[in-house]
Amino acid sequence: MPNIQKLKIAFVIKNFLVTGGAEKYAVETARRILEKGHDIDLYAKYIDDSLISGFQVFRIPKAMEFSSVLSLYRFSQNASQ
């Protein structure tokens, strides 16, 4: 079997929950990558604490909510810091 290099992968998603399609996909993909032995850094605003075992978690601060466009812009700004 080939020697596989361990990767450090960041997931940036607003909601790390199992409530919507993109969220379920992110949770399942992160779990499978973790099972392969890679490191996961998770950046999210809303996180289901029961789903984060094994992840390095960075919670994005919750700011005042405005429109959905401004909310996404603010999330991306906070995640990049």
Secondary structure by P-SEA (a helix, b strand, c coil): ccbbbbbbbbbbccccccccaaaaaaaaaaaaaaaabbbbbbbccccccccccccccccccccccccaaaaaaaaaaaaac
